[in-house]
Amino acid sequence: MKSPSATAVQAILPVRIPSTSHRLARGVRAGRWLFATGQCGTDYENALAPEVVQAGHPCDGPSKPHREAQRLFRNIDEVLVAGGTNAANVVRVDQYYTSPDVVDAYHETRRAYFKGKIPVSTSNLHRRFARAGQSMEVQVMAAVPDGDFKVRHEANAGTYKIHHSSGYSPALSAGDLRFVPGQTAEALDEKEPGVDPEARRGRGLWKGTPIKLETDFIIRKKLQPTLKAVGADLDTVVKAQVYLRDQNDVANFRAVWAQQFPVEPVTTIIATETPGFIMPESRIEINTIALAKDGKTKKEVIAPVPPLFKGATTAIRAGDLLFISGLMAVRDGALVPGANVDATQPFFGIPVKAELREILSQAEAICRAAGTTLRNAVRIQQFHSDLADLPAALEVWAEATDNMPLPLSPVEVPWLPVPGARLQLDLWVYVPA
């Protein structure tokens, strides 16, 4: 094994972040994986590329969302090619939008790019991205095939109908990893409106808790059958991203979620807008990564620091990847002191710096325990209560990583799981052999 302090990943097509001395990694090659994080319709000089804005004649030709999506996929393709792979080997795409009005244009462009064979997908609505006018941001993970390591679309894993406008695969395999798309409590019967009858509260105001009903339905009727179809199960889930629209749902979601697992998978709770999902009344969406039950790769729990939630799992190593639950600047059950603004001296101190330094301290301890380093980060999703904090956060990253190019996606969200906090990190890291 390489020294935990050694960098074992390659930044693909790094660029300078405008108006700063910091750098963005348009992609990261890590062994047999390629990550393209924070993809959007930029040319990396302007906020949105000139052909997207089309300032002189914005109503001519394809719509602005089409132009934005076309530039976005051009950027993705450049990263995939430079990293030694291609669209056919993408295993997962996560899409965020600021408006439902842009989704159809994005889907049409995506369908053309992937030639109809779309990888597992998650889509939901969020508040704001880092560039003015930006309406979509995408995270991509791809395999770099070699020998028996290949991507397989699991068409037979479909336990419910996926609408043709989305058309993504119901599950996907690459090596021992099994990828499952974002799943909501949307009705199994297309003739039923909205949330499935099983996941709806009965008539009246206290005949079931909506978030518990939806969470239970997703696990029983969608997640478990899909996992079983690809040779996995709840015990082999290593990573979950859970999207919630309402902060008040966190505790009740956790109550249902924790009951399903002897050892919880690594889980990050991410806030969406309201509405946040394809069905306006939906409260939750869950995507997962699992291991094949009969595979050689086994999950290893890594816990040098306490998890954010009692009973949760701090991190799991799954072969060459380390997945970490959502990290926040919490120590001994409360935000670290520097995260709190002194109301009598509000202009002294920079709370987001204190938060991120604590988060990166936790992250480095986790990485070292797993035999890697923060410098091998392959996907950094940074959820801000206010994106005005981003420049200060970039300074902290530069201090911690010697200004390495960052595979970063910063997103502004309406709330965070800990009141008063400014930042949450969802971090994926490569573990070299």
Sequence and secondary structure as in RCSB ss.txt:
>XXXX:A:sequence
MKSPSATAVQAILPVRIPSTSHRLARGVRAGRWLFATGQCGTDYENALAPEVVQAGHPCDGPSKPHREAQRLFRN
IDEVLVAGGTNAANVVRVDQYYTSPDVVDAYHETRRAYFKGKIPVSTSNLHRRFARAGQSMEVQVMAAVPDGDFK
VRHEANAGTYKIHHSSGYSPALSAGDLRFVPGQTAEALDEKEPGVDPEARRGRGLWKGTPIKLETDFIIRKKLQP
TLKAVGADLDTVVKAQVYLRDQNDVANFRAVWAQQFPVEPVTTIIATETPGFIMPESRIEINTIALAKDGKTKKE
VIAPVPPLFKGATTAIRAGDLLFISGLMAVRDGALVPGANVDATQPFFGIPVKAELREILSQAEAICRAAGTTLR
NAVRIQQFHSDLADLPAALEVWAEATDNMPLPLSPVEVPWLPVPGARLQLDLWVYVPA
>XXXX:A:secstr
   TTS   EEES EE TTSS EE SEEEETTEEEEEEE S  SSSSS HHHH TT TTSSS HHHHHHHHHHHH
HHHHHHHTT  GGGEEEEEEEES GGGHHHHHHHHHHHTTT B EEEEEE SEESSTT  EEEEEEEE  BTTB 
EEE GGG SS   TTT B S EEETTEEEEEEE  B SSTTS SB GGGS  SSSSSS HHHHHHHHIIIIIIHH
HHHHTT  GGGEEEEEEEES GGGHHHHHHHHHHT SS  EEEEEE  SS SSSTT  EEEEEEEE TTSS  EE
EE SS  SSTT   EEEETTEEEE  B SEETTEE GGGS  TTSTTSS HHHHHHHHHHHHHHHHHHHTT  GG
GEEEEEEEES GGGHHHHHHHHHHHHTT  B EEEEE S  SSTT  EEEEEEEE   
